[in-house]
Amino acid sequence: MTASLPEFDPATATITIVTYNRSALLTKLLTSIEAMDPKPGHVVVVDNASSDDTTAVVDSFRQRIATEIVYRRLETNTGGSGGFSEGMRVAYELGSTWIWLMDDDVEVLPDGLARMGKWTPRFKSIQGRRYDYDGSEFYWQYRVADRMGIPIPFAPAGFDESGYKKMNSGCFEGMFIHRDVVGQIGLPDPRFFIYWDDQLYGWLASRITTSVIVDEFVLRRTREIKQWDMGIRHMNASSDAYRYYIMRNRAYIKRYYRELGVYNPVLFGLGTAMTFAKELIRLAMVERKARGTSHLARGLRDGRKIARDRSWRPMPPLVETQPTA
C-alpha cells in the first residue's frame, strides 16, 4: 500500500480517450461524460487521423459537456499504442494529477469518477471494473506470470472485504494512474501499435507502486464483440492485424525484460509458445476458420528483427527517478 495521498479533487483528473473512425461510439462516450457527477477537469480526445465526422462530433460537445475538451488530431493512424502515448503526454503536460485512459467503445457510469477517487488516498495505479455489452460483469485478467509475460487466466475473480486485489498488469480501457508514476516509467510505448502495450505499462507501474484492481463498476462496454463463452472466462474474436502484433510485440516485451534484468529465455519462450497456441484456439473456436496462421508467423519473424536491433531503447522516464512507496 502506498503512503497516504491528498484527498481526491476531481478537477485534477483528466479523461483521455483514443478514437479512430468510430464517431458514433465516441458520441456515446462523450454523452456519458456529460452526465457524470463529478466531472474531470479535462477531457483529452486523441483522434488517430479519422476520416469520418469525429472532429465535428468533438466540436459539438465543447459547449455542453461542462469541462474543457482538448482535441489532438494526429496526421496518421498510430494505433491504440501511439494514441494513448500521445494522450498521456497531453494530459501530463496539462498538469493532471490523475489520468484516466479509455477507448472510445465504453461509456462512463455517472458516479464513476467518484468511485475511483475514493481509492486515490491509498493507491497510485488503479483499475476499476466494467460491464460487458450485454450488462454482464466483465472479467479482466489482472495478473501476469512475470517471467512468461502472459496473463494468468485463472486469477480469482472474487473480492474480499478489502474491496481490492493487487495486480501487476494494466488495461488502457480504464487505467487510472497518478502523474508521479507516469513521470517515473515514462509514456506508454507507441512502437507496439496495438496489443501488449497496456499490459506492459501496468507491469512497469506495479514495479514502483502498489497497483490494484478495485471492486467498483465504473465503465460499460458499448460495442458487441464476438466471443466464445467459457463460463466465467471468455475469448474474443480477433483480426489478422491483431494476430500479427500479438506475436511481433512479444519482442518488445522481451527487450524491456532484458533491460530490467528479469528476462528468462526458457520461461519467456514458453509464454510465447502458449500465446501462439492460444491464437490457434481462437481461430478454431471463436472465428471458426483455419486461415490466419501466416500472420502469426510473420509477427514472430519481424519480432526477431526487433530483438536484434542494437539501437533499441526503452521509453525514458519523464522525471528524475526517485523511490515511490
N, C-alpha and C positions, 0 to 999 in steps of 0.2 A: 504494500500500500504506500502511496506517495505521501509526502508531508502535506499538511492541510493547506489548501489553496484559498484565495479570497472567495467570498460569496459570488455566485454567478450573476453577471449582468448581461441580459440578452443583447443589448446594444453592442457588446464586444464580439458577438458571434457573426460569422459570415457563412451563408449557404452558398456552396459552389457547385454549379450544375454544368455538365458537359452534354452537348446535344449535337446531333447530326441528322438532318433531313427527317426530323420527326416532330414537326411543329404542332401536330395535334396532341401528342403526348406532352410536349413542353407546355402547351396551354393548360392541360390538366394539372401539371405540377405547379405552375405559377398561380393558378386559381386556388390551389390548396394552400399555398404560402399566403395568399391574400386573406384567407380565413384563419390564419394562425393567431394565437394569442398565448404568449407574447410573440413578437416578430423579431427577426435578427436585425442587426444594424445595417447589413449589406446583403445583397444577392448578386453573386457574380455568375454570369452566363457566358460560357466559352462555346462558341459556335465553330465546329470543325469544317468550315467552308461549305455550309449547306447551300443547296441550290433551290430550296423551297422558300416559303414565306417566313422563315424563322426571324429575320430582322424585324419585319412588321409586327409579328406576334410580340416580341420583346418590347417594342416601342408602345404597343397598345396597353401594356401593363404599367408603364412608368408612372402614370398619374393615379393609378387605382390601387397599387399594391402597398402603399404607405411605408415603404422602406426604399432605400436607394438601390437601383439596379446599375451594375457595372457590366457592360456588354463588350466582349472581346471576340471579334470575328477573325479567325485565322485564315491565312492565304491558301493553305492546303489542309487536307484531312490528315491529322496527326494521330488518329486513333484515340481510344479512351486514355491510353497512357500519356500521350502528348497533351491531350485536353486537360487532364487532371494535373499534370505538371504545371501547365500554364495557369490553370485556375488557382492552384495552391500558391503560385508565385504572386498572382494579383492580390489574393486575399492576405497573404503575408505582408506585402508592401502597403496594403491599406491599414496595417497596424492591428489586424484582427487578433484577438486573444484565442478565440476558438474558431476552428474551420470545420464545417460540416459538408462532406462531399456526397454527391448523389448523381446518379444517371437521370436521364430525362423520362425514364419509364416507371417512375414511382410518384406517389403523392405523399405529402407530409400530413400526419394526423394533427388536428388543431392544437393540441397541447404537447406536440412532440418536442419542441424546444425546451419547454419547462421540464418535461420528463428527463431529458438528457442533462439539463442544467443542474438538477438536484444531485448528480453524481460528481460534478466538477470540483467541489471542495476536496475530493478524495483521490481522483484519478486524472491522468492527463491523456490517456488514449482509451477511448470508449466506443463500443459498438452497441447500438440499440437493436431491437428485433423488428421484424416486418411481417406483414401478412402477405400471402401469395395472392395471385389474381383472383382466385376463387374464394378468398376470405379465410383460407386455412392458415395455420401457423407455419411459416417458412422455417425450415431447419437449415442453418448455415454451419459449415464445418469450421469451427473457430480455433481448432488446434492443428498444428502441422507436426509431422515427425521431423525433428530438427535436421538430422544428418541426411535424411532421404529427400527432404524438400517437397513433401506431398501432404495433402490434408489427411487427417485421421477421421475416417467416415463413421467410426463408432464412438466418438467422444460423446459423453452423456448429454442428452437434450434437456433434462430437467434442471431446475434451480433449487437450492436450499433456501433457508430463511434469510440468508445474507442478501439475496437478490442479484448476485453477480457471480461470474466464473472467470478465472484467469484465462487469457487467450495469448497465443503467440502468432497470430495471423492478422489479416485485415481485409476489409471489403470496401471498395470505393462506393458501394451502394449503401451509404450510411456511416462511413467512418467519421468520427467526431474527435478531433485531435487538437492539442494545445500548441501554440506557436513555439514554446520552448523546445518541444520535441522536434518539430519541423526544423527549427534552427540547427539542431544538433545532427539530424540524419540527412538533412538536405531535402530537395524537392523529389517527388516521385520520378522515376527514370523514364523519360519519354521514348527510349530506344526499344522498349518492349512492344510498342504499338497497341497490342491487346494481349491480355492473359498473363497471369502470374505477377503482374506489376503490383497489384494491391496486396496479395499475399506476402510478397517480399517486403513491401513497405511496412505492413503491420508487424512482420517479424523483426525488422530493424528497430521499430519503435519499442517492441517488447524487450529488446536487449538493454534499453536505457531507462525504462519506466515500467511500472506495473500496468499492463494492458488488460482490459476486462470487457466482456460482453455482459450487458445488464438485462434484467427481466422487465424491459419496458418496450411496449409496442409503439413505434414512432413513425413507421413508414408502411405504405401499402403498394404493392406492385400493380401497375395499370396495364401491363401488356401480357397477353397469354402466350406461354411458351410450351411447345410440345414436350411432354415428359413421359418417362417410364416410372410409374409409381411403384415403389418397393416398400410401401408401408410408411414408417417414419421417415425414411430416406427417399430420394428421388434422383433421377438422372435426366438432365435437359437435353434436348436436341442441340446440335451444333451446326457448323458450316465448314466448308473446305478451308476458308481463311483461318478459322479458329484452330482447325486441326494442324495447320502449318505452324502457327505461332505457339501453340501448346508445346510442340516439340522443339522448335528453334529456341524459344526463350528459356528452356532449361539451361542453355549455355550461359545466359546472363546470371541466372541464379548461381550456377557453378562459379562464375567469376567473383561474385560477391562473397560466396562461402570461402573461396580461396583467400580473398583479400582479408577476411576476418579470422582466418585460421581455423575454420570449423569443417573444412571440406574432407570428406571420407570417400575415396573413389569407389569403394565397393558398395557402401550403403547408398550413395547418391546414384550410382549406376543402377542399383536395384529400383530406386524410386523412378528413374527414367523408364526402365522396362515395365514397371507397373502402370505408369502413365500411358505408355504405348498400348498395353493390353486393355486398359480401361477405355481408350478411344475405339479399339476394335469392338468391344462390347457395346459401346454407344452406337456405333454404326449398325450393328446387328439387331440390337434390342429396341432402340429408340427410333432410329431413322429407317430401319428395315432395308438396308442396301449394303452392297459389298464394295462399291466404288468409294474411294476417298483415302485409301491407304497410301497412295503415291504422295499425297500432301504431307502425311506424317513422315515419310521417308525423306522428302525434300527438306522439311524442317530440321530433321536430325543432321542432314548433310550441311545445311547452312549454319547450324549451330556449331559444328566443328570448326568452321572458319572463325567464328566469334571467339571460340576457346583458344585459337592460335594467334589472335590479334594482339601484338605486343604493345600497341598504342592504347589499348582499352584502359579506362579508369572508371572507378565508381563515381556516383554523383557526389559532389563535395558538400560538406556542411555549409550552412549559411552564416554561422557564427563560430567563434572560438569554442571548442568543445569543453564543457565543464560537467562534472558529475551531476546527475539528476536522481532524486530519491525514487 
